[in-house]
Amino acid sequence: MVYDERTRIVREGDPINEMFFVLHDKLWNFYSAAISTNNVPRDRRKEFFKDGDFWVEELVNWVQDKSSSSSSNKLISQTTIQALTKVEVFVLRIDDLKNLFNETAKILQSWIRKRKKRDLWIELLTTIKYNREQTPPEDQLTGSEIVV
């Protein structure tokens, strides 16, 4: 998406529905209440995101936590995001992020199941090989061990 200079993209207190990756130019991330009240430490009052930076990494944890990612429990922005210049961003929406994690989880679960099956087969083959090595050859069998 492309936002014009000074466009407010997210306001402090709004629900967070997407993650932003800055492709070109800058976003301004600031605490609007802190600017007027000085309640936030000086280094946290404003922050700039430039090419390659991303905003709302906590959304990843929020999506992974199944109890919090229900529709009734929204993640709320603590800051305002504004385009400092005309900015181009890649937007990853919550549903896309959830799908990404679900697909990744499916791939990992499949890999784990295959790994467990492979490990079981290796264990079985090792047991069979061990049992064959422990059984004496037929010509070494004596008396009561010979079955007719």
For each residue, the residues with C-beta under 8 A, 3 or more apart:
1: 88 89 90 91
2: 86 87 88 89
3: 7 9 83 86 87 89
4: 7 83 86
5: 83 84 85 86
6: 82 83 84
7: 3 4 82 83
8: 11 80 81 82
9: 3 20 27 81 82 83
10: 14 16 77 79 80 81
11: 8 14 32 77 80
12: 31 32 33 77 78 79 80
13: 76 77
14: 10 11 76 77
15: 74 75 76 77
16: 10 56 59 74 75 76 77 94
17: 93 94
18: 56 59 91 92 93 94
19: 54 55 56 57 59 60 91 92 97
20: 9 27 49 54 55 56 81 89 90 91
21: 52 53 54 89 90 91 92
22: 25 26 27 49 50 51 52 53 54 55 87 88 89
23: 51 88 89 90
24: 51 87 88
25: 22 50 51 83 84 85 86 87 88
26: 22 48 49 50 83 84 85 87
27: 9 20 22 48 49 53 55 81 82 83 84 87 89
28: 46 47 48 49 81 82 83 84
29: 46 47 48 49 55 79 80 81
30: 34 35 45 46 47 79 80 82
31: 12 34 35 40 44 45 46 78 79 80
32: 11 12 35 36 79 80
33: 12 36 37 39 40
34: 30 31 37 38 39 40 44 45
35: 30 31 32 45 46
36: 32 33
37: 33 34
38: 34
39: 33 34
40: 31 33 34 44 45
41: 44 45
42: 45
43:
44: 31 34 40 41 47
45: 30 31 34 35 40 41 42
46: 28 29 30 31 35
47: 28 29 30 44
48: 26 27 28 29 84
49: 20 22 26 27 28 29 53 54 55
50: 22 25 26 53
51: 22 23 24 25
52: 21 22
53: 21 22 27 49 50
54: 19 20 21 22 49 57
55: 19 20 22 27 29 49 81
56: 16 18 19 20 59 75 77
57: 19 54 60 61
58: 61 62 75
59: 16 18 19 56 62 63 75 94 97
60: 19 57 63 64 97
61: 57 58 64 65
62: 58 59 65 68 69 75
63: 59 60 69 94 97 98 101
64: 60 61 69 101
65: 61 62 68 69
66: 69
67: 70 73
68: 62 65 73 75
69: 62 63 64 65 66 73 94 98
70: 67 73
71: 74
72:
73: 67 68 69 70
74: 15 16 71
75: 15 16 56 58 59 62 68
76: 13 14 15 16
77: 10 11 12 13 14 15 16 56 80 81
78: 12 31
79: 10 12 29 30 31 32
80: 8 10 11 12 29 30 31 32 77
81: 8 9 10 20 27 28 29 55 77
82: 6 7 8 9 27 28 30
83: 3 4 5 6 7 9 25 26 27 28 86 87
84: 5 6 25 26 27 28 48 87
85: 5 25 26
86: 2 3 4 5 25 83
87: 2 3 22 24 25 26 27 83 84
88: 1 2 22 23 24 25
89: 1 2 3 20 21 22 23 27
90: 1 20 21 23
91: 1 18 19 20 21
92: 18 19 21 96 97 100
93: 17 18 96 97
94: 16 17 18 59 63 69 97 98
95: 98 99
96: 92 93 99 100
97: 19 59 60 63 92 93 94 100 101
98: 63 69 94 95 101 102
99: 95 96 102 103
100: 92 96 97 103 104
101: 63 64 97 98 104 105
102: 98 99 105 106
103: 99 100 106 107
104: 100 101 107 108
105: 101 102 108 109
106: 102 103 109 110
107: 103 104 110 111
108: 104 105 111 112
109: 105 106 112 113
110: 106 107 113 114
111: 107 108 114 115
112: 108 109 115 116
113: 109 110 116 117
114: 110 111 117 118
115: 111 112 118 119
116: 112 113 119 120
117: 113 114 120 121
118: 114 115 121 122
119: 115 116 122 123
120: 116 117 123 124
121: 117 118 124 125
122: 118 119 125 126
123: 119 120 126 127
124: 120 121 127 128
125: 121 122 128 129
126: 122 123 129 130
127: 123 124 130 131
128: 124 125 131 132
129: 125 126 132 133
130: 126 127 133 134
131: 127 128 134 135
132: 128 129 135
133: 129 130
134: 130 131
135: 131 132
136: 140 141
137: 140
138: 141
139:
140: 136 137
141: 136 138 145 146
142: 145 146
143: 146
144:
145: 141 142
146: 141 142 143
147:
148:
